[in-house]
Amino acid sequence: MTAVPYQQAGVPERFGLTREACEEAAWAFEPGGRRHRGAGAVNAAVAWALGLPLPLHLYALPGLRQLQDAVYARVARNRHRLGGSGACAVGEPP
């Protein structure tokens, strides 16, 4: 798995996404083509880093998925406050 900032020219299109979809959430793609969005993408990245599918199995549990999605949405709405620099910098929301 490789992290790629969507701000690089052509990245959204290369993955079949729009710039808006990339601005709304993180995305992760498995070699087989399965796509993960938002909290699911975070879980996929952690699963890949650990070499274990456990985070994705836990994310699939009813209740835990909704909780993680809600936390992810809150962080995503406020990520402009986290700062950043370089290719992944985000600005103030409109």
C-alpha positions in Angstrom: 0.0 0.0 0.0 1.3 3.4 -0.9 0.0 6.8 0.4 -0.6 9.2 -2.5 -1.7 12.8 -1.9 -4.7 13.6 -4.1 -3.4 17.1 -4.7 -0.8 15.7 -7.1 -1.9 16.3 -10.7 -4.0 13.4 -12.1 -4.2 11.3 -8.9 -8.0 11.4 -8.5 -8.5 10.4 -12.1 -5.9 7.7 -11.9 -8.0 6.0 -9.2 -11.4 6.7 -10.8 -12.3 9.4 -8.2 -13.3 13.0 -8.4 -11.4 15.7 -6.6 -14.5 16.3 -4.4 -14.6 12.6 -3.3 -10.9 12.9 -2.3 -11.6 16.2 -0.4 -14.4 14.5 1.5 -12.5 11.4 2.7 -9.4 9.2 2.6 -9.5 6.3 0.2 -7.7 2.9 0.2 -7.6 0.4 -2.6 -6.8 -3.3 -2.2 -4.9 -5.1 -5.0 -8.1 -7.0 -5.8 -9.9 -3.8 -6.5 -11.9 -3.5 -3.2 -12.2 0.2 -2.2 -12.4 1.6 1.3 -13.6 5.2 2.1 -13.2 7.3 5.3 -12.9 5.3 8.5 -12.8 2.1 6.3 -9.7 3.4 4.5 -8.0 4.1 7.9 -8.8 0.6 9.0 -7.5 -0.9 5.7 -4.3 1.1 6.1 -3.8 -0.1 9.7 -4.6 -3.7 8.6 -2.0 -3.5 5.9 0.6 -2.0 8.3 0.0 -4.7 10.8 -0.2 -7.5 8.2 -3.5 -8.6 9.8 -7.1 -8.1 8.7 -8.3 -7.6 12.3 -9.0 -3.8 12.0 -11.3 -4.5 9.0 -13.0 -7.3 10.8 -13.6 -5.1 13.8 -14.8 -2.3 11.6 -17.4 -4.7 10.1 -19.1 -5.1 13.5 -22.4 -3.4 13.9 -22.1 -0.3 16.1 -18.4 -0.1 15.9 -18.6 0.9 12.2 -21.1 3.6 13.0 -19.0 4.9 15.9 -15.8 5.0 13.8 -17.6 6.6 10.9 -19.0 9.4 13.2 -15.5 10.0 14.7 -13.9 10.1 11.2 -16.6 12.5 9.9 -15.9 14.9 12.8 -12.2 14.8 12.3 -12.6 15.2 8.5 -14.8 18.3 9.1 -12.2 19.8 11.3 -9.0 18.7 9.6 -8.2 22.2 8.4 -7.5 23.0 12.1 -4.8 20.3 12.2 -2.5 22.3 9.9 -0.3 20.7 7.4 2.3 21.6 4.9 3.5 20.5 1.5 1.5 18.3 -0.8 -1.1 17.4 1.8 -1.8 20.9 3.1 -5.5 21.8 3.6 -6.9 25.2 3.9 -10.0 26.7 5.6 -13.2 25.2 4.4 -15.4 27.5 2.2 
